[in-house]
């Protein structure tokens, strides 16, 4: 990896991942455009292996490990989707994996990690620090940490989603005026925005976070990685992590990215719209970028907006609630 993250890192990752990840489609529907008041093009990373973009970064990092590191095994901490991705990538690479998850993680995300044969360790986010839990397990066992976002290999792997998106936009004859991506630690946001801006330098880049938990937006303003300003009380668990990543922050500041926020209600409405108009299942955090478009139609009126639908690992009871809202 180069000292300054860029397109070479993403292209190298794309070569490494060729044939190993799903080339996810870009979806569009005139009825969704009418609702949004603009042209919306959604890259469906919920259809990626393990149900989210996270598989790209996890596998890119895993494929660069030496034989000794693979033999000893890997560990990560995660809100769920990165853990699932590391578990699956570890199975593919032939190495053991330990996944540290919060007790608040949706059941589907815990079950998914275990399905791939990973050892799952749960911690209480109210009283325990996930990185400390991870270190306590990793050090005596010599496990290699695969970070969820603040890692150049992970960022490059996530950036391949943006690289694919640019080629698909070209094929559609679309030049986005804006690019929106959900954001927690910032690995996907930094990687994908790098690729989008390299091809479409005029596109505005927006990171989308839960209302009241906008740590990346505050980090972009301060120039240093900020922690979330409150304990998470949101359905968007996948993008409610505790801190912004230093490496993603540096990239996003260089690109001039700005922050937007959405409420849980807006995310649920976007999930319903994605299912109704695109036949796409999204989890709340995975629908956040689309929610930012639908919640404020005037902001993007008449423009072409590129959005990544980042994940679809949602518990069935919550999705049923989305499709059958009660008054």
C-alpha positions in Angstrom: 0.0 0.0 0.0 1.1 3.5 -0.8 1.6 6.1 2.0 -1.1 8.3 0.5 -4.2 6.3 -0.4 -5.3 6.5 -4.0 -6.5 4.9 -7.1 -3.5 2.6 -7.5 -4.5 0.9 -4.2 -8.1 0.4 -5.4 -7.1 -0.9 -8.8 -4.6 -3.4 -7.2 -7.4 -4.5 -4.9 -9.8 -5.0 -7.9 -7.2 -7.3 -9.5 -6.8 -9.2 -6.3 -10.6 -9.6 -5.9 -11.4 -10.4 -9.5 -13.7 -13.4 -9.7 -14.1 -13.5 -5.9 -16.7 -10.8 -5.3 -20.1 -10.1 -6.9 -20.2 -7.4 -9.5 -23.3 -5.9 -8.0 -25.9 -4.2 -10.2 -26.9 -0.5 -10.3 -30.7 -0.2 -9.9 -33.0 2.6 -11.1 -36.7 3.1 -11.2 -38.7 6.1 -12.6 -41.2 5.8 -9.7 -38.3 6.2 -7.2 -37.1 9.2 -9.2 -40.5 10.8 -8.9 -40.5 10.3 -5.2 -37.0 11.7 -4.8 -37.4 14.6 -7.2 -34.1 13.6 -8.9 -32.5 10.8 -10.8 -31.3 8.2 -8.3 -28.9 5.4 -9.2 -28.5 2.8 -6.5 -25.6 0.3 -6.4 -26.9 -2.7 -4.7 -24.1 -3.8 -2.4 -26.7 -5.6 -0.3 -26.4 -8.3 -3.0 -22.7 -8.7 -2.3 -21.4 -11.9 -0.7 -22.3 -11.9 3.0 -25.0 -9.3 2.2 -22.9 -6.1 2.4 -19.9 -4.3 0.9 -17.8 -5.4 3.8 -16.7 -8.6 2.1 -14.6 -6.6 -0.4 -12.4 -5.1 2.3 -12.2 -8.1 4.5 -11.1 -10.4 1.7 -8.6 -7.9 0.2 -6.9 -7.7 3.6 -7.0 -11.5 4.1 -5.5 -12.2 0.8 -2.4 -10.2 1.7 -1.6 -12.2 4.9 1.4 -14.5 5.0 1.0 -18.2 5.6 2.1 -17.9 9.3 -0.6 -15.3 10.0 -3.3 -17.3 8.3 -2.3 -20.4 10.2 -2.6 -18.6 13.6 -5.9 -17.0 12.6 -7.6 -13.6 12.5 -9.7 -11.5 14.8 -11.9 -8.5 14.4 -14.5 -6.4 16.2 -17.6 -5.3 14.4 -21.2 -4.1 14.6 -22.0 -7.2 12.6 -21.4 -6.9 8.8 -17.6 -6.7 9.0 -17.5 -9.6 11.3 -19.7 -11.6 8.9 -17.4 -10.7 6.1 -14.2 -11.6 8.0 -15.8 -14.9 9.0 -16.6 -15.7 5.3 -13.2 -14.5 4.0 -11.4 -16.5 6.7 -13.2 -19.7 5.5 -12.2 -18.9 1.9 -8.5 -18.2 3.0 -8.5 -21.4 5.1 -7.8 -19.8 8.5 -9.6 -19.6 11.9 -11.5 -16.5 12.9 -12.7 -14.9 16.1 -15.4 -12.2 15.8 -16.1 -9.8 18.7 -19.7 -8.5 18.5 -21.8 -6.4 20.8 -24.7 -8.0 22.7 -26.9 -5.6 20.9 -26.0 -6.9 17.4 -29.0 -8.1 15.4 -29.5 -11.9 15.7 -29.0 -12.4 12.0 -25.5 -10.9 12.1 -24.5 -13.1 15.0 -25.9 -16.2 13.3 -24.2 -15.4 10.0 -20.7 -15.2 11.7 -21.3 -18.6 13.3 -22.5 -20.2 10.1 -19.1 -19.6 8.5 -17.4 -21.4 11.5 -16.1 -18.4 13.3 -15.8 -18.2 17.0 -18.1 -15.4 18.3 -17.4 -13.5 21.5 -20.1 -11.1 22.7 -19.3 -8.0 24.8 -21.5 -5.4 26.5 -21.0 -2.1 24.8 -22.4 -0.2 27.8 -19.5 -1.3 30.0 -16.8 -2.8 27.8 -14.6 -1.4 25.1 -14.6 -3.6 22.0 -10.9 -2.9 21.1 -9.8 -3.9 24.6 -11.9 -7.1 24.4 -10.3 -7.8 21.1 -6.7 -7.2 22.3 -7.3 -9.5 25.4 -8.1 -12.4 23.1 -5.7 -11.6 20.3 -2.4 -11.1 22.2 -2.1 -14.5 24.0 -3.3 -16.4 20.9 -1.2 -14.4 18.3 -4.2 -13.6 16.2 -4.0 -11.0 13.4 -6.4 -8.1 13.6 -8.4 -7.2 10.5 -9.7 -3.8 11.4 -13.2 -2.8 10.2 -12.3 0.6 8.6 -9.1 2.3 9.7 -6.8 0.2 7.4 -5.5 0.8 3.9 -6.1 -2.7 2.7 -9.7 -2.7 3.9 -10.3 0.8 2.4 -8.9 -0.3 -0.9 -11.2 -3.3 -1.0 -14.2 -1.2 -0.2 -13.1 1.2 -2.9 -13.6 -1.4 -5.5 -17.4 -0.9 -5.1 -16.8 2.7 -6.2 -14.6 1.7 -9.1 -17.3 -0.7 -10.3 -19.9 2.0 -9.9 -18.0 4.5 -12.1 -17.9 2.0 -15.0 -21.6 1.3 -14.6 -22.4 5.0 -14.5 -20.3 5.4 -17.7 -22.2 2.6 -19.3 -25.5 4.3 -18.4 -24.3 7.6 -19.8 -24.8 9.1 -16.3 -22.6 11.8 -14.8 -23.5 12.1 -11.1 -23.9 15.5 -9.6 -23.6 14.0 -6.1 -22.5 10.8 -4.5 -23.9 9.7 -1.2 -22.6 6.9 1.0 -23.4 5.8 4.5 -20.6 6.2 7.0 -19.4 4.9 10.4 -15.7 4.5 10.6 -15.4 5.7 7.0 -13.6 2.9 5.2 -16.2 2.5 2.4 -16.8 6.3 2.2 -13.1 7.0 1.7 -12.5 4.2 -0.7 -15.6 4.6 -2.8 -15.5 8.4 -2.9 -11.8 8.3 -4.0 -12.9 6.2 -7.1 -16.0 8.4 -7.8 -14.1 11.6 -7.6 -11.3 10.3 -9.8 -13.8 9.7 -12.6 -16.3 12.4 -11.8 -14.4 15.3 -10.2 -17.4 17.6 -10.2 -19.5 15.3 -8.1 -20.3 16.4 -4.5 -19.5 13.7 -2.0 -21.7 13.4 1.1 -21.3 10.9 4.0 -24.5 10.0 5.8 -24.8 9.2 9.5 -27.6 8.7 12.1 -28.9 11.9 13.5 -27.2 12.8 16.8 -24.3 10.3 16.0 -22.5 12.3 13.3 -19.0 11.6 14.4 -17.5 11.8 10.9 -19.2 15.1 10.1 -17.7 16.5 13.3 -14.3 15.0 12.4 -14.4 16.6 9.0 -15.0 19.9 10.8 -12.3 19.5 13.5 -9.7 17.7 11.5 -9.2 14.9 14.1 -11.1 11.6 14.6 -14.0 12.3 16.9 -16.0 9.9 18.9 -19.8 9.7 18.6 -21.4 12.4 20.8 -23.8 10.0 22.4 -24.6 6.4 23.1 -26.3 4.9 20.1 -30.1 4.8 20.3 -30.7 4.0 16.6 -31.8 1.2 14.4 -28.9 2.0 12.1 -26.5 -0.2 14.1 -24.2 -0.8 11.2 -23.2 2.9 11.1 -23.3 3.7 14.8 -19.7 2.8 15.7 -17.8 4.7 18.4 -15.2 6.6 16.5 -14.2 7.9 13.0 -11.1 6.4 11.4 -8.0 8.5 11.1 -7.0 7.2 7.6 -10.5 7.5 6.1 -10.9 11.0 7.7 -7.7 12.2 6.0 -9.0 10.9 2.6 -12.4 12.4 3.0 -11.1 15.8 4.0 -8.8 15.8 1.0 -11.9 15.1 -1.2 -13.9 17.9 0.4 -16.6 15.5 1.6 -19.5 16.9 3.7 -21.8 15.2 6.2 -25.6 14.6 6.2 -27.7 13.0 8.9 -30.9 11.0 8.8 -33.4 9.7 11.4 -34.4 6.2 12.0 -37.9 7.0 10.5 -36.2 8.2 7.4 -34.1 5.1 7.1 -37.2 2.9 7.5 -39.0 4.9 4.8 -36.0 4.4 2.5 -36.0 0.7 3.2 -39.7 0.5 2.2 -39.0 2.6 -1.0 -36.0 0.4 -1.9 -38.2 -2.7 -1.6 -41.2 -1.2 -3.4 -39.4 0.3 -6.3 -36.2 -1.6 -6.7 -37.2 -5.0 -5.1 -34.1 -4.6 -2.9 -33.8 -5.5 0.8 -31.8 -3.0 2.8 -31.0 -2.9 6.5 -31.5 0.5 8.3 -27.9 1.6 8.1 -27.6 0.3 4.5 -30.5 2.5 3.5 -29.1 5.7 5.1 -27.7 7.2 1.9 -31.0 6.7 0.0 -32.8 8.1 3.1 -30.8 11.3 2.8 -32.1 11.8 -0.7 -35.7 11.0 0.0 -35.9 12.9 3.2 -34.9 16.2 1.6 -36.0 16.2 -2.1 -35.3 19.9 -2.5 -31.5 19.4 -1.9 -31.0 17.3 -5.0 -33.9 18.5 -7.1 -33.4 17.8 -10.8 -29.9 16.3 -10.3 -28.4 12.9 -10.9 -27.5 11.2 -7.6 -25.4 8.1 -7.1 -26.1 6.1 -3.9 -24.7 2.9 -2.5 -27.2 0.6 -0.8 -24.6 -0.9 1.5 -26.1 -3.8 3.3 -29.2 -6.0 3.6 -28.7 -8.0 6.8 -31.9 -7.1 8.6 -33.8 -9.2 11.1 -37.1 -10.5 9.6 -39.3 -8.9 12.4 -37.9 -5.5 11.7 -38.3 -5.9 7.9 -41.9 -7.0 8.4 -42.4 -3.9 10.5 -41.1 -1.8 7.6 -43.4 -3.4 5.1 -46.5 -3.3 7.4 -46.2 0.0 9.4 -48.7 0.4 12.2 -50.5 3.7 12.6 
